[in-house]
Amino acid sequence: MILTKTELHLFAKLQSPFKIQEFLDSIPYSDEERYRCPRSVLHDRKAHCYDGAVFAAAALRMIGFPPLLVDMLPNKRDDDHILAVFRRKNRWGAVAKSNFSGLRFREPVYRGLRELIMSYFESYYNIAGEKTLVGYSSQLHLNRFDKLDWFVNDKAMDAIAKGLDGNRTYRIFPPATARQLSAVDKRSYNAGLLGANHKGLFQP
């Protein structure tokens, strides 16, 4: 990993998980299909949820946390959402870039990953108003990809994505429960899409 002095200076400003979240909130949500490594996110000042999670994992590693990703898994009528997760005093939190206001930062107050994931359930819905979260993956440690220079190499992003796809997954409830879910209420729906880039929304 070779970062320039300017890049190191920018990372040095992100001295807490919340500061990392503030940076991600300050840049536009990308509706492009391309992947950006952390260096490209810094330079281009844009990211979608995958780019943002990898960037957050990089920034978390810079301040002493392991760079860990977890993939939140929806049904077939929505898109995945990826979190950079961290643990403080045995409690889990998360940093994330999202087009939905409710799918971003979580304070490290959750006793386990499942509890953390469940905190996103009510806010995880598609543009048809359907609650879509059904599972999550185990953690992916990005140190596995250091030989690919994932901090600075866009090409490494495909390998990380494949790593996430290959991780063990867990359902949060049985399929029968999913069929009985109510639609998200209109007020919550509108709140979740506040400031969204509608071009970047998944079309079920």
Buried (B, 14 or more C-beta within 10 A) or exposed (E): EEBEEEBEEBBEEBEEBEEBBBBBBEBEBBEEEEBBBBBBBBEBEBBBBBBBBBBBBBBBBBBEBBBBBBBBBBBEBBBBBBBBBBBEEEBBBBBBBBBBBBBBBBEBEBEEBEEBBBBBBBBBBBBEEBBBBBBBBEBBEBEEBEEBBBBBBBEBBEBBBEBBEEBEEEEBBEEEEBEEBEEBEEEBBEBBBEEBEEEBBBEB
